[in-house]
């Protein structure tokens, strides 16, 4: 079982990172191999819309620190996508990364059943953290779920609401949900 853990918060011990860690640590105890990617520590560009991935190559033609991450997604069983909500969307670090997954969309994007270049059977865990209530920013959760489904993922999502920027916020219910989900998903495989 291979897990790619993509961390979109600049905060190393922030809410979304801690929830992702609760998931990956529980999974690791059950034998999963986990690779962490702290986007804030990485050098990369956003998508250049060159369409090289759909004309002269079957993968993103930019060469930077997202190159191994995008390759790792190809062979992962589970991919964790975690990000804080910034101004009603994901963090900038996350969005610049996410646009690069355009290279994982097939040229047959209009045919729903054939929209992804990824092998089938992958699960995505989307983790969102925000200061607002759970009812806010549901559009972000819905939009990114839809994008991940386009890439062929079976999507699970956790939203941690009401969390300010302190690292000591009580995120226990979300940590519990993440650990529970790891137990469930690793049992199934
Ligand atoms: C630049 C910036 C913009 C933010 N915008 C929002 C927002 O639109 N809605 C919201 O609920 N929280 C917003 N927040 C608060 C964070 O989403 C919240 O503190 C989150 O729990 C941080 O997650 P993290 O600890 O994983 O980084 C913002 C924080 C920052 C720094």
Boltz pocket constraint, residues with backbone or C-beta under 6 A from the ligand:
constraints:
  - pocket:
      binder: B
      contacts: [[A, 9], [A, 10], [A, 11], [A, 13], [A, 14], [A, 15], [A, 16], [A, 17], [A, 83], [A, 84], [A, 85], [A, 86], [A, 87], [A, 88], [A, 89], [A, 129], [A, 130], [A, 131], [A, 132], [A, 133], [A, 136], [A, 160], [A, 163], [A, 164], [A, 165], [A, 166]]
      max_distance: 6.0
